[in-house]
Structure formats: C-alpha cells, structure tokens
Amino acid sequence: MARFEGAQRVPDKRVEMFIRKRFLTAAECTFLCALIDRLVRPSTITDAYGADADFRTSETADLPGDDPLVAIVHRRLAEYAGLDIRHGEALQGQRYTQGQQFKMHTDYFEPTGLDYFPHTEDGGQRTWTMMVYLDEPRAGGATRFQHLAKSIQPEVGKLVAWCNQIDGRPNPMTLHAGMPVRAGVKHVITAWFRERARRHPPIR
C-alpha cells in the first residue's frame, strides 16, 4: 500500500498533513468509544509549568495493546502511514464531554522544556500524530490549527495525520487545540510515533 493511499493532503507547504474519511468503520468506532468510556481518567499534560487549570480538561484512556481490535487498529495506522510500529507509543483514547477542551499545544516535546530529556529518552522526539474521530458531538469539538487557519470537524471514522517535524526540527505550524465541545460528546483515538524504536514498544 502506498503511504496515505486515498487520503487528501492539506494544500499547505508549511505542514505535511493528510485527511482520510471513513478510515475506521462505524462498528469499530462504537466498540472503541465503549472501551474508552470504561477506562477514562483525567487527562494530563507533559509540561504543566505555568499552564491554566483549564488548559486540558478532557479525559484519557490508555487502551490495552492486547485487545485484538486495539492491536489491529494500531498496526493499521502504522502501515497506512508507512511507519514502524516499534516506534509507536501505546494507543490512547480521549473523551471530551460538554465544555471540555485542550487549549493550543503541540504534540512534539519542546526542546527547551524542563521535561524534554525524560520524555525523549525512549524513542526520541515525536514525529507523526495519527488521530481518528470516533463520533460527532452535536456542536463544537473541532480541531483547530491556529497558524494554518484551519479547523477540522469531527466525523465518524475520519483520520487526521500530521508530521510534527519539518526538515528534522519541530514544526511550530502544528500548534493546535481541541476546541470546547458545546453539546454532546467527542471520542478520539491518538497514535504518536517517535524517531527511533522504543525500548518499551506497545504490545502487539
């Protein structure tokens, strides 16, 4: 399979970003939503220094790598992007209920951050983000890329993938936010990939 076969590339030279509708089936999305609902905990951020109390108010689920569908979906994401699954972090789910959000942030680890070295010791910097919307809130919940002036609306099964680097360096154009859900609920899954194979790769 060619990389990102059938996906739309966002026509902006400042970022490498792809969108693919119906990457997951409705049935797969329903199963993953239920799994996330059983496992959610309050979301955290890697560098909380100076952050507002409401900077990230969503919930996170660490998805079990030995679950058959979780393993299949994680490998499908890696293969679709032409990435090595050994470079991947464990697949996560996120849930946003009414009013919850994740303010503007980047997925790469800030090289000047106090926690940069602990976070990059195993596998190096984050390279790709692969995110799939599992459902659609009744209002709100878009993913907003501030510097690109682009908002992506949740749709069941829609994949959004972007490279967090450009010319081997962190790309600040990937600054984005999970906008507040105004009505309903939003579930997503996210897979992050690193520069190198990890000593503690996800269960396959």
Rosetta silent file (secondary structure, phi, psi, omega in degrees, C-alpha in Angstrom):
SEQUENCE: MARFEGAQRVPDKRVEMFIRKRFLTAAECTFLCALIDRLVRPSTITDAYGADADFRTSETADLPGDDPLVAIVHRRLAEYAGLDIRHGEALQGQRYTQGQQFKMHTDYFEPTGLDYFPHTEDGGQRTWTMMVYLDEPRAGGATRFQHLAKSIQPEVGKLVAWCNQIDGRPNPMTLHAGMPVRAGVKHVITAWFRERARRHPPIR
SCORE:     score description
SCORE:     0.000 S_00000001
   1 L     0.000  135.671  174.576    0.000    0.000    0.000 S_00000001
   2 L   -71.247  152.808  179.046    1.235    3.491   -0.819 S_00000001
   3 L   -60.600  131.246  176.227    1.551    5.913    2.072 S_00000001
   4 L    54.467   39.133  179.737   -1.752    7.633    2.861 S_00000001
   5 L   -59.066  130.520  178.255   -3.449    5.995   -0.097 S_00000001
   6 L    80.044    1.759 -179.312   -6.817    7.630   -0.808 S_00000001
   7 L   -90.492  156.736  173.599   -6.203   10.495    1.628 S_00000001
   8 E   -92.732  126.128  174.388   -6.470   14.204    0.891 S_00000001
   9 E   -86.789  131.314  178.278   -3.263   16.127    1.508 S_00000001
  10 L   -66.300  124.749 -173.264   -3.840   19.520    3.054 S_00000001
  11 L   -79.805   67.590  178.652   -2.556   22.025    0.427 S_00000001
  12 L  -141.708  117.180 -174.944   -0.179   23.961    2.679 S_00000001
  13 L   -68.772  -11.483 -177.443    3.581   23.679    2.205 S_00000001
  14 L   -80.605   -8.122 -176.958    4.203   24.599    5.841 S_00000001
  15 L  -152.506  150.680  173.759    2.978   21.238    7.100 S_00000001
  16 L  -103.523  106.406 -172.980    2.639   17.625    5.991 S_00000001
  17 E  -141.599  139.379 -178.057   -0.964   16.729    6.833 S_00000001
  18 E  -132.168  147.723  177.289   -3.454   14.190    5.486 S_00000001
  19 E  -128.920  131.165  178.998   -7.184   13.595    5.983 S_00000001
  20 E  -134.215  115.589  177.627   -8.925   10.323    5.191 S_00000001
  21 L   -76.129  151.488  176.361  -12.652    9.882    5.727 S_00000001
  22 L    54.624   40.466  175.448  -14.072    6.526    6.869 S_00000001
  23 L   -67.389  -38.677  173.416  -10.676    5.184    7.901 S_00000001
  24 L  -111.657  151.651  178.072  -12.475    3.167   10.586 S_00000001
  25 L   -77.957  162.631  177.873  -15.916    1.634   10.275 S_00000001
  26 H   -60.815  -37.987  179.873  -18.851    2.775   12.394 S_00000001
  27 H   -65.403  -42.224  177.350  -18.813   -0.569   14.215 S_00000001
  28 H   -62.599  -41.402  179.554  -15.114   -0.221   15.069 S_00000001
  29 H   -63.823  -42.316  179.074  -15.722    3.307   16.321 S_00000001
  30 H   -61.106  -43.509  179.112  -18.637    2.200   18.510 S_00000001
  31 H   -62.227  -45.544 -177.419  -16.513   -0.525   20.112 S_00000001
  32 H   -68.323  -34.655  175.206  -13.633    1.860   20.786 S_00000001
  33 H   -59.966  -46.089 -179.344  -15.955    4.501   22.279 S_00000001
  34 H   -63.976  -38.140  178.589  -17.291    1.945   24.751 S_00000001
  35 H   -65.214  -43.613  177.992  -13.759    0.840   25.625 S_00000001
  36 H   -60.424  -44.593 -178.414  -12.680    4.434   26.253 S_00000001
  37 H   -59.185  -31.038 -179.657  -15.729    5.040   28.458 S_00000001
  38 H   -77.854  -21.611 -168.696  -14.700    2.108   30.677 S_00000001
  39 H  -115.874    0.969 -171.051  -11.085    3.266   31.057 S_00000001
  40 L   -65.111  148.002  173.512  -11.108    7.069   31.241 S_00000001
  41 E  -140.831  164.550  177.422   -9.086    9.050   33.766 S_00000001
  42 E   -59.835  136.847  178.308   -8.377   12.802   33.925 S_00000001
  43 L   -71.101  152.617  176.316   -6.039   13.878   31.120 S_00000001
  44 L  -123.564  172.557  174.526   -2.600   15.237   31.961 S_00000001
  45 L  -126.612  150.689 -173.736   -0.044   17.349   30.088 S_00000001
  46 L   -73.077  -30.045 -178.996    3.670   16.638   29.731 S_00000001
  47 L  -132.808   94.239 -172.167    4.819   20.145   30.685 S_00000001
  48 L   -90.827    4.578 -174.363    2.392   21.763   33.113 S_00000001
  49 L   -64.899  116.866  176.439    4.609   24.677   34.148 S_00000001
  50 L    79.508    3.818 -177.903    2.549   27.854   34.091 S_00000001
  51 L   -76.412  147.093  175.298   -0.467   26.215   32.417 S_00000001
  52 L   -64.759  154.657  179.189   -4.002   27.337   33.267 S_00000001
  53 L   -62.712  -28.789 -179.167   -6.066   24.979   35.395 S_00000001
  54 L  -101.870   22.283 -178.452   -8.461   24.549   32.461 S_00000001
  55 L   -61.587  -43.897  176.722   -5.725   24.098   29.833 S_00000001
  56 E  -136.413  111.740 -175.022   -6.692   20.451   29.300 S_00000001
  57 L  -115.298    7.374  179.724   -9.970   19.274   30.765 S_00000001
  58 L   -74.339 -178.843  175.423  -10.590   16.152   28.675 S_00000001
  59 E  -120.377  151.554 -174.633  -10.310   12.551   29.837 S_00000001
  60 E  -124.765  145.633  174.030   -7.824    9.937   28.632 S_00000001
  61 E  -126.451  126.423  174.264   -7.931    6.146   28.292 S_00000001
  62 E   -85.589  107.428 -171.370   -4.805    4.019   27.965 S_00000001
  63 L   -79.595  133.446 -175.704   -6.012    1.372   25.528 S_00000001
  64 L   -69.567  121.657 -177.624   -4.842   -2.201   26.193 S_00000001
  65 L   -66.915  -16.294  179.270   -2.443   -3.337   23.493 S_00000001
  66 L   -91.123    1.655  171.959   -3.521   -6.954   23.965 S_00000001
  67 L   -74.348  130.103 -174.222   -7.102   -6.170   22.945 S_00000001
  68 H   -56.410  -45.387 -177.941   -7.500   -7.637   19.423 S_00000001
  69 H   -70.349  -39.863  177.836   -9.182   -4.597   17.863 S_00000001
  70 H   -57.952  -45.375 -179.949   -6.820   -2.122   19.536 S_00000001
  71 H   -63.838  -42.162  179.828   -3.842   -4.065   18.179 S_00000001
  72 H   -63.151  -46.212 -177.468   -5.359   -4.276   14.685 S_00000001
  73 H   -65.964  -41.288 -179.750   -6.176   -0.554   14.564 S_00000001
  74 H   -62.597  -44.651  179.259   -2.743    0.457   15.854 S_00000001
  75 H   -67.160  -37.470  178.452   -0.978   -1.651   13.236 S_00000001
  76 H   -62.047  -41.005  177.402   -3.338   -0.382   10.526 S_00000001
  77 H   -62.061  -46.376 -179.520   -2.452    3.209   11.423 S_00000001
  78 H   -61.738  -47.595 -177.682    1.280    2.473   11.292 S_00000001
  79 H   -65.650  -36.801 -178.900    1.081    0.637    7.985 S_00000001
  80 H   -63.592  -35.296 -179.943   -1.137    3.298    6.410 S_00000001
  81 H   -91.958   -0.758 -177.600    1.477    5.960    7.173 S_00000001
  82 L    68.634   32.768 -177.714    4.415    3.728    6.303 S_00000001
  83 L  -106.818  156.330  178.879    5.684    3.891    9.888 S_00000001
  84 L   -85.552  121.208 -178.134    7.356    1.241   12.030 S_00000001
  85 H   -58.411  -25.561 -179.958    5.016    0.068   14.799 S_00000001
  86 H   -68.712  -15.265  176.955    8.075   -0.332   17.038 S_00000001
  87 H   -88.433   -3.517 -172.253    8.378    3.464   17.016 S_00000001
  88 E   -86.729  144.995  167.266    4.842    3.863   18.330 S_00000001
  89 L   -78.509  164.124  176.176    3.605    4.863   21.736 S_00000001
  90 L   -60.803  142.646 -179.008    0.708    2.876   23.172 S_00000001
  91 L   -66.181  135.584  178.817   -2.599    3.806   21.571 S_00000001
  92 E  -118.925  153.388  170.032   -4.652    6.281   23.610 S_00000001
  93 E  -115.739  150.125  175.698   -8.275    7.304   23.610 S_00000001
  94 E  -130.724  144.331  177.360   -9.616   10.709   24.618 S_00000001
  95 E  -126.647  133.068  176.813  -13.116   11.767   25.613 S_00000001
  96 E  -120.901  115.448  173.251  -14.464   15.321   25.615 S_00000001
  97 L   -95.911 -178.934 -173.464  -17.840   15.963   27.228 S_00000001
  98 L   -54.814  128.173  178.101  -19.706   19.256   27.153 S_00000001
  99 L    89.107  -13.109 -177.375  -17.398   22.166   27.970 S_00000001
 100 L   -82.081  152.594 -173.460  -14.188   20.121   27.872 S_00000001
 101 L  -158.691  173.634  169.927  -11.236   21.191   25.727 S_00000001
 102 E  -139.546  107.734 -174.614   -7.483   21.054   25.159 S_00000001
 103 E   -65.477  175.983 -172.994   -6.063   24.529   24.552 S_00000001
 104 E   -53.624  128.653 -177.993   -3.405   25.357   21.957 S_00000001
 105 E  -158.210  168.141  170.711   -0.462   22.958   22.159 S_00000001
 106 L  -116.116  156.233  179.800    1.956   20.977   20.041 S_00000001
 107 L   -86.436  -21.203  177.041    2.422   17.216   20.181 S_00000001
 108 L   -74.471  161.075  178.531    6.199   17.334   19.951 S_00000001
 109 L   -87.210  125.103 -176.055    8.234   17.772   23.120 S_00000001
 110 L   -65.360  118.968 -176.508    9.523   21.314   23.447 S_00000001
 111 L   -58.163  -24.873  179.087   13.349   21.154   23.316 S_00000001
 112 L   -91.653   -0.814 -178.562   13.600   23.975   25.869 S_00000001
 113 L   -72.567  151.697 -178.415   11.141   22.331   28.263 S_00000001
 114 L   -64.859  -26.065 -176.605   12.289   21.074   31.653 S_00000001
 115 L  -101.509   13.613 -175.177   10.962   17.583   30.882 S_00000001
 116 H   -58.940  -50.734 -175.130   12.398   17.289   27.371 S_00000001
 117 H   -67.549  -43.369  175.836   15.096   14.726   28.120 S_00000001
 118 H   -60.033  -36.770 -176.654   12.974   12.393   30.280 S_00000001
 119 H   -77.677  -23.199 -177.603   10.238   12.370   27.645 S_00000001
 120 H  -105.156    0.454 -178.176   12.573   11.750   24.687 S_00000001
 121 L   -60.311  -38.827 -178.735   14.941    9.258   26.319 S_00000001
 122 L  -102.604   94.433  175.123   12.925    6.297   24.999 S_00000001
 123 L   102.274  -11.756  179.213   12.497    6.689   21.233 S_00000001
 124 L    81.756 -161.192 -176.427   13.423   10.321   20.761 S_00000001
 125 L   -70.179  154.745  172.364   11.171   13.126   19.569 S_00000001
 126 E   -72.123  137.710  177.936    7.628   12.596   18.322 S_00000001
 127 E  -106.655  -65.750 -175.854    7.384   12.554   14.545 S_00000001
 128 E  -110.339  145.445  168.043    3.814   11.717   13.450 S_00000001
 129 E  -112.666  130.223  175.727    0.417   12.111   15.062 S_00000001
 130 E  -121.857  113.587 -175.792   -2.393    9.844   13.809 S_00000001
 131 E  -124.945  134.978  179.091   -5.809   10.792   15.202 S_00000001
 132 E  -124.345  126.678  172.754   -9.201    9.268   14.403 S_00000001
 133 E   -76.147  134.677 -178.182  -12.559   10.757   15.387 S_00000001
 134 L  -102.352  -18.864  178.776  -14.892    8.051   16.666 S_00000001
 135 L  -155.318 -173.230 -175.437  -18.109   10.066   16.867 S_00000001
 136 L  -132.381  116.000  173.525  -19.522   13.542   16.315 S_00000001
 137 L   -64.343  157.770 -179.002  -20.563   15.962   19.074 S_00000001
 138 L   -70.693  -25.473  177.420  -23.758   17.845   18.378 S_00000001
 139 E  -157.904  143.325  177.652  -21.833   21.145   18.498 S_00000001
 140 E    78.522 -168.864  174.625  -18.219   22.217   18.846 S_00000001
 141 L    86.050   11.867  178.653  -15.218   19.947   19.252 S_00000001
 142 L   -68.825  158.997  171.206  -13.292   20.854   16.100 S_00000001
 143 E   -98.289  117.805 -173.333   -9.511   20.514   15.947 S_00000001
 144 E  -107.598  120.431  174.920   -8.158   23.996   15.280 S_00000001
 145 E   -98.721  104.799 -168.214   -4.699   24.559   13.760 S_00000001
 146 L   -62.716  -50.330 -174.673   -4.056   28.173   14.657 S_00000001
 147 L   -73.142  -19.391  179.000   -1.164   29.061   12.353 S_00000001
 148 L   -93.611   -5.628 -176.450   -2.751   27.273    9.403 S_00000001
 149 L    51.691   46.112 -176.006   -6.133   28.969    9.966 S_00000001
 150 E  -132.315  132.767  174.547   -7.718   25.543    9.574 S_00000001
 151 E  -118.395  133.827  179.749  -10.397   23.764   11.591 S_00000001
 152 E  -111.707  124.916 -176.107  -11.165   20.077   11.107 S_00000001
 153 L   -88.313  139.624  177.394  -14.636   18.910   12.063 S_00000001
 154 L   -63.719  136.542  171.725  -15.198   15.543   13.763 S_00000001
 155 L  -142.269  143.745 -177.830  -16.765   12.831   11.608 S_00000001
 156 L   -56.316  121.576  175.253  -17.199    9.171   12.489 S_00000001
 157 L    83.433    1.182 -176.965  -14.104    7.259   11.382 S_00000001
 158 L   -77.426  129.771  176.530  -12.212   10.283    9.975 S_00000001
 159 E   -97.808  135.617  169.474   -8.419   10.136   10.230 S_00000001
 160 E  -124.438  124.967 -177.971   -6.249   13.245   10.543 S_00000001
 161 E  -129.401  135.909  177.089   -2.487   12.661   10.363 S_00000001
 162 E  -145.818  151.637  176.914    0.309   15.206   10.516 S_00000001
 163 E   -89.226  128.820 -178.302    4.069   15.308   10.827 S_00000001
 164 L   -84.175    3.308 -178.908    5.252   17.216   13.884 S_00000001
 165 E  -126.217  160.031  171.385    8.601   17.991   12.250 S_00000001
 166 E  -144.970  127.149 -176.308    9.882   19.893    9.248 S_00000001
 167 L    54.168   36.883  176.515   13.443   19.495    7.960 S_00000001
 168 L    77.994    7.300 -179.980   14.181   17.362   11.015 S_00000001
 169 E  -123.352  156.681  175.752   13.109   20.032   13.515 S_00000001
 170 E   -55.750  137.847 -176.300    9.892   20.587   15.493 S_00000001
 171 L  -104.132  105.450 -178.631    7.321   22.335   13.335 S_00000001
 172 H   -65.751  -13.606  177.712    5.515   25.144   15.222 S_00000001
 173 H   -66.692  -13.201 -179.561    2.920   25.259   12.423 S_00000001
 174 H   -86.201    7.321  175.617    1.371   22.158   14.036 S_00000001
 175 L   -54.866  127.725 -174.934    0.109   24.198   17.007 S_00000001
 176 E  -151.964  167.571  179.544   -3.475   23.056   17.529 S_00000001
 177 E  -140.772  146.876  165.759   -6.330   22.835   20.002 S_00000001
 178 E   -87.852  102.939 -174.618   -9.233   20.536   20.754 S_00000001
 179 L   -66.495  152.494 -176.476  -11.941   23.201   20.784 S_00000001
 180 L   -56.588  137.218  171.283  -14.593   23.054   23.528 S_00000001
 181 E   -77.208  124.036 -177.930  -17.457   20.658   22.957 S_00000001
 182 E   -92.302  -26.057  177.567  -20.621   22.759   23.188 S_00000001
 183 E  -156.811  138.807  179.037  -23.113   19.902   23.092 S_00000001
 184 L    88.609 -152.664 -175.971  -22.792   16.133   23.143 S_00000001
 185 L  -143.975  150.575  177.448  -19.550   14.191   23.460 S_00000001
 186 E  -127.427  130.537  172.501  -16.449   13.590   21.346 S_00000001
 187 E  -116.871  139.464  172.554  -14.256   10.488   21.395 S_00000001
 188 E  -138.273  160.322  165.686  -10.962   10.156   19.515 S_00000001
 189 E  -116.733  148.647 -178.189   -8.049    7.758   19.425 S_00000001
 190 E  -135.625  132.716  173.713   -4.488    9.003   19.003 S_00000001
 191 E  -119.904  127.210  175.389   -1.289    7.222   17.997 S_00000001
 192 E  -111.000  144.663  179.754    2.047    9.010   18.285 S_00000001
 193 E  -122.537  150.752 -174.450    5.241    7.797   16.653 S_00000001
 194 E  -112.189  175.319 -178.882    8.865    8.541   17.568 S_00000001
 195 L   -70.884  -31.566 -174.540   12.157    8.927   15.722 S_00000001
 196 L  -131.188  164.321  173.698   13.531    5.576   16.886 S_00000001
 197 L   -61.160  142.239 -177.581   12.321    2.184   18.027 S_00000001
 198 L   -93.025  146.304  176.035   11.256    2.293   21.664 S_00000001
 199 L   -68.041  -25.618  178.972   12.678    0.079   24.357 S_00000001
 200 L  -122.592   71.729 -177.221    9.135   -0.380   25.624 S_00000001
 201 L   -70.822  162.652  177.615    7.036   -0.696   22.442 S_00000001
 202 L   -64.292  151.000  175.453    3.276   -1.263   22.575 S_00000001
 203 L   -64.920  136.766 -178.307    2.009   -4.817   22.932 S_00000001
 204 L  -117.715    0.000    0.000    1.193   -6.237   19.502 S_00000001
